[in-house]
Amino acid sequence: MIAGLAKVDKETAIVIFLTLNTTRARIELVERLAKLEKTPPSQRQEILAVTQQLGRQAKLRNKYSHCIYSFDETGDQASTQLMAIFDSKDTIKYGKIEQIDDAEIARINEAIEQIMRINKDIWGIVERYSFPR
């Protein structure tokens, strides 16, 4: 979508993509390009809808990308330890530990399904508007 919205070739879009080092920055770029007046309103709305969906999935994705995993001696009980610091006025906390239970596994599976649907929607946009691939 970067190539199509910025009206650049695929190679240039790859350099832009790789220069932005976070998913959030990449999503913001696509959203800002979509909001330019030169982007037709229907195309803008379609792109913003898909980037908003992608952004909603980012919290869970980030959680599992920025933690370490622990397992009990049987390998059955899994937990995560978040590798982030939370500052309060006079203390810090880090390493929040959470169990991965059946409900959490279901949430992860649903997020994966959602991301798969979002990716299909993105490819539909790329094809529909003849963006470089």
C-alpha positions in Angstrom: 0.0 0.0 0.0 2.9 2.3 0.6 4.0 2.0 -3.0 0.5 2.6 -4.4 -0.3 5.5 -2.1 3.1 7.2 -2.4 3.1 6.5 -6.1 6.6 5.0 -6.0 8.0 1.7 -7.3 8.2 -1.4 -5.2 11.9 -1.1 -4.5 11.5 2.5 -3.1 8.5 1.4 -1.0 10.6 -1.4 0.5 13.3 1.1 1.5 10.6 3.3 3.1 9.1 0.3 4.9 12.4 -1.0 6.2 13.4 2.5 7.3 10.4 2.7 9.6 11.2 0.3 12.4 7.8 -0.2 14.1 4.5 -1.6 12.9 2.8 1.5 14.4 5.0 3.9 12.3 4.3 1.9 9.1 0.5 1.9 9.8 0.7 5.7 10.5 2.5 6.3 7.2 -0.2 4.4 5.3 -3.0 6.2 7.1 -1.4 9.6 6.4 -0.8 8.8 2.8 -4.4 7.7 2.5 -5.7 10.9 4.1 -4.0 13.1 1.4 -6.5 14.9 -0.9 -5.2 13.1 -3.9 -6.5 9.7 -2.5 -10.1 9.1 -3.7 -12.5 9.1 -0.8 -13.8 5.6 -1.3 -10.2 4.3 -1.5 -9.3 6.3 1.6 -12.1 4.9 3.7 -11.3 1.3 2.6 -7.6 1.7 3.5 -8.3 3.5 6.9 -10.8 0.7 7.8 -8.2 -2.0 7.2 -5.4 -0.1 9.0 -7.7 0.4 12.0 -8.4 -3.3 12.1 -4.6 -4.0 12.0 -4.0 -1.5 14.8 -6.5 -3.2 17.0 -4.6 -6.5 16.7 -1.3 -4.8 17.6 -1.7 -4.9 21.4 -1.9 -8.7 21.6 0.8 -9.1 18.9 3.2 -6.8 20.8 2.5 -8.5 24.1 3.7 -11.9 22.7 6.6 -10.3 20.8 8.0 -8.6 23.8 7.9 -11.3 26.5 9.8 -14.4 27.5 8.1 -17.7 28.0 8.2 -20.1 30.9 6.9 -23.6 31.2 6.5 -25.9 34.2 8.6 -29.1 34.5 6.0 -31.1 32.5 5.8 -28.5 29.8 2.0 -28.2 30.2 1.6 -24.9 32.1 3.0 -21.9 30.1 3.3 -18.4 31.3 4.7 -15.1 29.9 6.9 -12.5 31.5 6.5 -9.1 29.9 9.8 -7.5 29.2 8.8 -3.9 29.8 9.2 -1.3 32.6 6.3 0.5 34.1 7.3 3.7 35.9 5.2 5.2 38.7 5.9 8.3 40.7 8.6 6.7 43.0 9.0 3.0 41.9 9.3 0.9 38.8 7.7 -2.5 38.0 8.8 -4.9 35.4 8.3 -8.4 34.3 4.6 -8.9 34.8 3.9 -12.6 34.8 0.7 -14.1 33.3 -0.5 -17.6 32.7 -1.4 -18.8 29.3 -4.7 -20.6 29.8 -7.2 -22.0 27.4 -9.1 -18.7 27.2 -5.8 -16.9 26.2 -5.0 -19.6 23.6 -8.5 -19.0 22.1 -7.8 -15.2 22.1 -4.5 -15.8 20.3 -6.1 -18.1 17.7 -8.9 -15.5 17.1 -6.2 -12.8 16.6 -4.4 -15.0 14.1 -7.7 -15.5 12.2 -8.3 -11.8 12.2 -4.9 -11.0 11.0 -5.3 -13.5 8.2 -8.5 -11.8 7.1 -6.9 -8.4 7.3 -4.0 -9.5 5.1 -6.5 -10.8 2.5 -8.3 -7.5 2.7 -5.0 -5.6 2.1 -4.2 -7.8 -0.9 -7.7 -7.1 -2.2 -7.0 -3.4 -2.0 -3.6 -3.8 -3.7 -5.2 -5.7 -6.6 -8.3 -3.5 -6.9 -6.3 -0.3 -7.1 -3.4 -1.8 -9.2 -0.8 -0.9 -6.5 2.7 -2.2 -7.3 3.3 -5.7 -5.9 
